[in-house]
Amino acid sequence: MSPGTDTALRRERIGLLVLALAVLSSGLGLRDPWPPDEPRFALIAREMLAGGDWLIPHRNGEIYADKPPLFIWLSALAQSATGLRIGFLLPSLAAALATLALTHDLAARLWGRRAALAAGLSQIMSVQFAWQARFAQIDMALVACTTCGLYGMARHLLLGPRWHWWWIGCAAMGVGVVTKGVGVLPLFALVPWALARWRGLPGAARIGGSWWRWALGPAAMVAVIACWLVPMLVRVLGSHDPALSAYRDDLLVHQTVKRFADPAHHVKPIWHYLVNAPVLWLPLSVLLPWTIAPCVRRLRRGDARHWFLLGYAALVVLFFSLSPAKRGVYIFPALPAIVLALAPMLPALARRRAVARLALGLGAVIATTTLAGAAVATLMALPDRAVRELAEQGAVAFALPLLVIGLGAIVILIALRRRAVVGLVAVMCWAWFAFGWLGYPALAVRSPRALMTRLDATLGTSGLGMVDWREQYVLTSPRPVATFGYAGKVAPADEEAAALAWLIAADRRLLVPWHRAARFAGFPRQDLGFQNGTHWLLVAPPGGVTDAAREPRLSD
């Protein structure tokens, strides 16, 4: 690239990052972690900071073995610097910006500046990318690692040889393993690259060099993993603690091999992603009628770049389709490769009249859907139990944000009706922006902070425990909350027995879901109403002073 082109690309990349930061960080600091996953990771990170145990994660004193600890480390560091409400979201936001920068740079090197801009905007607009960037789940951090791994491999295998990029890419995969186990996914790209080299296709770099240069890549990956794995194993072996041995076995065997081959949850048919991916990868997926034929032509023509990118994406989707357990986030690592593969076609497609009409239609769907949602939300005062539960979850309060999003989308579409594709980009950016600044405060009811603060003010010196406990309650409670085993890890009867023994041993109170209250029949109790879709009771020991129980109104 010429110096002028490099400068223009840098400015363009900075502009994309600023746009992404404005869109994806909107509302930062205005909400607590939302269930199911966010409170769990935030709580574990807080315990790391408080207890100083960074090798073995704990969830309210209980060992947590579901995931490797890197994302939790990042969350803990961010929380220590900025507090809970900002810090818990920073790792995903930073990972999204890194993924965007890598995608834009690789697109520029593979296809040129116009394709790079199209790739960057497509990444920001993609529903799954924007969603994961705004939420504190592990998957955005994983995708940053797998995209870095794919970037390093592409720089070496397509634009190389560049041995240092091979080593960097493999090291990034090692970081991905410490993030979520499947960080080695970019190695799938070796398969289409090897086929391209075997067929002598143009664009696949001829890589010479000694065997040790290749071996340094896996060695870098193993070295990164060992930085966490070896100290953890030494700690477990030296402790002679059965709980730590169970943690090691659960993390390294059950949560990897067994969860892939014989899962207990999220079981879906093998064709699940065929109907799931088009929704997650909107709006790119609606361009399939115009992109399938060009992709096939490029593959037949022997374009090694498309073999590499599409082959990798296809193998990722196939790999996760072979497991009985399927979730949309599993195939998220394939999205950057899809964006890169379609990037050279997007500038020309944006000028087509049919695509412009489609973009206008998608923008209109966003506008009408949000306006319809606002209209429905205003009817939540109707005397119906299901409606009342929706109101408890914030649906009524969300009417104003939906109205603002819908009206703003209409204004944008009218103003940019002659540039429909630009209008769609603006509408989607506006929707995410308004969702953060207006939607987060409107959905404050998703956090139990108000309930836990109110309880703390009224309990005095009484201890507080919880049956069928949820991380968001412990996280937002000003006082410690005693728990008696996690759902799925302990039998309900055993949990209730332990809670009962704890309750009657001293001046204590117990949060109990209504459907689990039979064990505490006859105990003084207070009806706390609904929170996060569950009807809660505050149970006191015999002779404790609480309000009389109020039977819930189950129907009108």
N, C-alpha and C positions, 0 to 999 in steps of 0.2 A: 504494500500500500504506500502511496505517496504521503509526504508529510502533511499536505493539505487534507487528504482523506482521513488520515489518522486524527487530526485535530477535529474535523467535523464529526467523526465517529465518537470521539471522547465527549464532545459537547452533547451529541445526541444521547449518549448513554447516561450522562449526568441528568439530562432532561427527563429521560424515562425513569430514572431512579427517584427524582424529585416527585414526578407524577405518582409513581407507585407508593412512595412514602406518604404523600398526602391522602391517597385513596385508602391504603391498607392500614394506616395508623389512626384513622379517624376514630374518635371515641376512646383513644388510649387513656387509661386512668379513670374511666367513668363506670366501670363495672367490676364486680367480683368474678372469680372463676366460675364458669357454668358447668353443671354436670353433663355427662358422666365423667369425662376424663380430666378436665382442667383442675377441679379441686383436688383430685388425687395427686397429681404431680406437684401442685403448689404446696400441698400439705407435706409431702415427702421432702421437698426442697427445704421447707421451713424447719423440719426436724433435723435435716442435715446441718443447717446453720446453728441450730440450738444445741444439738448433741455432739457435733464434730465428727460423726462417723460418716465418711464419704465413700467408703468401700461397700458397705452393706446398707442399702436403703431400708428405712422403716416407715411404716404408715401407722401413726398413733401408737407407737411402741411395738408394732407387729412387723416382722420382716416381710419385705415386699420383693417378690421374685419374678414378676411378670415381664420386666424389661431391663436391659442393661442400663447403667446409670448416667450416661453422658448428658442426655437431655435434662435430667434432673440436676446435674451439676451446673449446667448453663442457667437453669431457672433459679437455682440457689444464688449464684453469683449476681444475676440480674436483680433478684429481690433484695439482696444485701446492699446493692447500690441505689436502688430506686424505690424500694417498698413493694408490697404485694401487688397493688392494682396496676402498676406499670410493669414491674419486673416480670410477672408471670407470662406476659405476652411478648416480651422482647426477643427471646430466642427464635420464635417462629417468624417474627417480622424481619430480623436480621438474616435468617436463612432464606426468606423469600427474596430479599434484595440481592443476596449473593447469587441465588439461582437465576434471577433476571439478568444480572450483569454477565454471568457466564453464558447464558443462552444468547444474548445480544452479541457478545464478542465472537462466539463460535459461528453464529449465523453470518456475521460480517466476513469472517475468514473463509467460510465455505461458499457463500453466495453473493456477497457484496452489501453495500450500504442500504439499499432500498429493502432488500429482504431482511436485513437486521432490524430495521425499524418495524417492519411488519411482524417479525418474530417477537419483539419486545412488547408491542401493543397486544398481540394475541395472547401472550403469557399473562399480562395484567388482566385482560378481559376474561380469561378462562375461569369458569365458575369454580372448579375444584382448586385451582391455584389461589384465587382470591379468598376463598373460604378457609383453606388451610393456613394461609398467611395471617388471618385474623384470629385464629384460635390456637390455644396452647396445647396442641397435640404433638406427638413425636414426629409425625409423618412429614411435616415441612422441613424439619432439620434433617431427616433421612434423605429427602429429595435433594437438598442442597449438597449432601455428601455424594449421592449417586450421580448428580449432574456434574459435579467436579470430577468424579471418576470418569464419566463419559467424555467430558471435555479433554481431560488429559490423554485418554486413549485416542480421541479423534485428532488431537494435535500431533500425536505420534504416528498413528496408523494411516491417517488420510493426508496429513499435511507435513509429515515427517520425512525421515526419522528425526525425532526429538526425544532422546532417551530420558531427559530430565522430566518431560511431561508424562511419560509412562510411569516413572517412579512416583511422581506427585499424584497421578490418578490412582495408583494402587494404594498409596498412603491414605488418600481420601476415602477409598473403600474400607480401609481399616477403621477409620473414624466412623463410617456408616455402620459397621458391625457393632461397635460399642454404643451406637445410638439405637439400632433396632434389628440387629441380627442379620438382616438381608442386605447389608451394605455392599455385598459382592455382586449384586445384580449387573453392573456394567460389564463384568467379564463375559456376559452373554454376547456382547458385541464382537468378541473374538470370532464367533462362529460365522456370521455373514462376512466379516473381513477376510477370514481364511478362505471362504468360498470365492470371494471376489479375486483374491490373489491366485487361487488355483485356476480360475477361468481367465486370468490375465486381464481383468477389467481395468480400464483407465480410472485413476483417482485413488487406487489402493497403493499406498507407498510401498516400495520395495525396502524391506527392513533387513539389513545385514547385521553384523556385529556378533560378538561372542555370546555363548550361552549365558554367561554370568550377567550380562546386561539385562537379559530377559528375567533372570532369576532374582535380580535386585528388586523388581517390582513386587512379587509375592513376599519377598523378605521384608520390604518396607511395610506391607500390609500386616504381616504377622507381628512385626515389631510394635506397630501402633496398638494392635489388639493386646499384645503382651503387657503393655504399660498399665493396663487395667486388670487383665486376666491373671497374671502371675501374682501380684500382691493379693488379689482376692483369694486365689487358691492357697497361697501360703497362710493367709489368715484363717481360712477354713480348716486346713489340715493341722495347723498348730493349736486350734482351739479345742478339739475333741468335743465339740458341741453338736449334738444331733440336729438342732435347729439350723445351724449353719451348713451342715452337710446336706440337709434337705433343701436349703436355699440353692446350693450349688447344683444339685441334681435337677431341681425344678427349672432353674434358669437355663442350664446348658442342654437339658434333654427334653423335659416336658414342654417348655415354652418354644422349642425349636422343632425338633423332629416329630414329637408326638402331636404337637398342635397343628403341624402341617398335614400329617398323614391320618390322624384320627382325632379330629377336633370335636369339642363338645358343644360349640356354639357357632352361629353364623353359617350354618350348613345351607348351601345353595346349589342349584343344578349347574352343570358344567357350562351351559350357555349363558349364565347370569350376566357376565360382563358385556355380552352383545347388546343387552338392553340397558345396562347400567352405565357403560362408558359414554354413550351419546349424550346422556343428560349431564354427566359430570364435566364433559369436555365441550359443552356449549361455550361460545357460539361456533367454534371451529367445526364441530360435528355436523352442523347444517350445511357446510360446504362440501360434504362428501360427493354429491352428484357432480360437482365440477372438479374434484381433486383426484378421484379414483383413476380415471383414464390417464391423466398426466403422470401419476405415480407409476402406473403399469408401464407406460411408454418409457419412462426413465429407467425402470428396472430392466425392461427388455433391451434397452440401449446399452445397458451395462454401466450405469452410473454408480460407482462404488460408494459414493456418499449416501445415496438413497438405500442401497443394499445395507450399509452399516446402520443407518438410523432406523429405517423401517424394520429391518431384521431384528435389531435390539428390542424395539417396542413390541413386536409380535411375540418374541420369546418371553418377554416379561409377562404379557397377558396370558400366554399359553402356560407358563410356569404356575401362575396363581390360579388358573382355571383347573389345573390338575388336582389341586387341593380341594377337599369337600368344603372347607371354610372359605367364604368369599365376602369381602367388604370392599367398598369403592376405594378406600384409601390404599388398598394393597397395590392397585395398578397405577397409582399416582406417579411413581418413578418413570413410567413410560411417557408421560405428558410432555416433558421438555423435548424428547426425541421426536414426537409427533409434530410439535410446533416447529422444530428445526427442519423436518422433512417437508412440511407444507410451505415454509417461509418463501421460497423462490417463486411460488405460484400466486401468492396472496396479492402483491401489488397489481398484477394484471386482472385478477378476479375482482378486485375492488372497483374497477372501472366498468364492469359488466352491468348492464341494466337489470338483468334478473337478480343479480346479487344485491344491487342497490334496493330493489323492491323487497327482497328478503330481509335486508337489514332494517328497512323501515317497518316491516311487519313485526320483527322481533322487538324493536323499540316500542311499537304500539302494544304488543302483548305485555311487556313490562309495565307500561303505563296503565293499561286497563286492569291488569291483575292486581296491582297495588291499590288502585282506586276501588276495585271491588272488595278487596280485603278491608280497606278502611270502612266501606259501607257496612260490611258484615260485622266488623268490630263494634260499630256504634249500636248494634242491636243486642249487645251482650247483657243488657239489663232485663231481658225477657225472663220470666220465672221458670227456668228450666234447669235441672241439675247439671247437665252437661255444659250448658252455657255458663253456669256459675263457676264450674271448675276451670273453664277457659279463662274466665275473668280473673280467677285466683292466679293463673299463670301469666297474666299480663296482657291478654289479648285486647282488652278494652283500651288500656293505656297505649297500645301500639297503633291505634287508629290514626292519631295525628301524624306520626312518622310515615305511615303508609300513604296518607293523603298528600303530604309534602313531596314524597318521592314521586307519586303519580302525577301531580300537577307539574312538578319540575320536569319530568320526562316529556310531558306534552309540550311544554314551552320549548325544550331543546329540539324536539322533533320538528316543530313548526319552524323554528329559526334555521335549522340545518336541513330542511326538506330537500334541497337540491344537492346535498352532500350526505346522503343517507348513511354511508358506512361510517363517516366521521361522527354523524349523529348518534349511531348505535354505540360507538366508543364512549361518547360523552354521556349518554344515558346510563350505561353500565357503571361508569366511574361515579356519576352523580348518585346512583342508587347505593353503592357501597359507602360513599362519603356520608350521605344523609343517614344511612343505617347506623353508622358509628356514632355520630354526634347526637342524633335524635332517638334512635332505637335502643341504644344501650341504657340511657336513663329510664326510658319507658318500660324496659324489661327488668328493672331492679328487683321485681318480685321473684325473679328466678333465683335470687340469692336469699338464704335464710338469715342474713345478718340482722335484720330488724327483729326477727323473732328471738334470736340468741341474745341480742343486746337487751331486749325487754326481760327475758328470763334472768339474765345476769343481775339486772337491777332489782329484781323481786326476790331472788333466792337467798340473799344475805350470805351467811356462812355455810349454807347447805351445799353438799357435793352434788354434782350433776353427772348422770350416766345416760346411756342411750342403747336401746335395743334396736337391732336391724339398722345399724348406724351408717351414715353417709358422710363422705369426706367433707362436703361443703358445710355441714353443721359444725364439725369439729374445727374446721379452718376458720370460720367466722365467729366462733364463740370466744368471748373475752376471758373465759375461765376454762381450765382443763375439763375434758369430758371423758369419763370412764367408759370403756367399751369392752365387749365380751366375746370377741371373735368376729371375723368378717364373713359376710354372706357367702355361702359356697365352701367355706373352709371349716365351718363348725355347724353341727346340727342345730336347728332352731330350738329344740327342746333343751339342749345343753346350754345354749346361749341364754335362754330365759331362766334356767335354773341358776346359772352364775349371776345373772342380773338380780334375781330375787334375793339371793344370799347377800349380795353387796348392798342392796337397798335397805334391808332390815337390820344391817349391822351398825348403822349410825344415822345421823340426821342427814338424809340424802333424798334426792328426787331423781326420777327416771323418765326419760322421754321414750314413749312406746307408741308404735303405730296402732291404730284402732284394730286392725285385723290380727294383731298379735297380743291383744289385751286380755285374752281369756285367762292366762296364767295369773293375772293380777286382779281377778274379779274380787270385789269386796274391799279393795284398797281405796283410800281417798284419792280422787283424781280430778284433774282440771282439763276441760276440753280446750285445746289450743287452736282448733280449726285446721284448715288445709295449708300445706306448704310444700311446694315442689310436687304436687299431685298426690300427697299422702296426708291422711287425717291423723293428727298427732294428739296424744294425751300426755299430761304430766302426772305421773303416779307418785304418791307419797307413801311412806311406810305406815303401818297401822298406828293410828293416833296422830299422824301428821296433819298439818293444817293446810288445806287447799280449798279452792272453790268446789262446790258440788259438781259432780259430773253432769254434763249435758249430753243427752243422746243426740247424735247427728241426724239431721233431717235427710233421709235417704230419698224421699220422693215427696212431691207436692200433693 
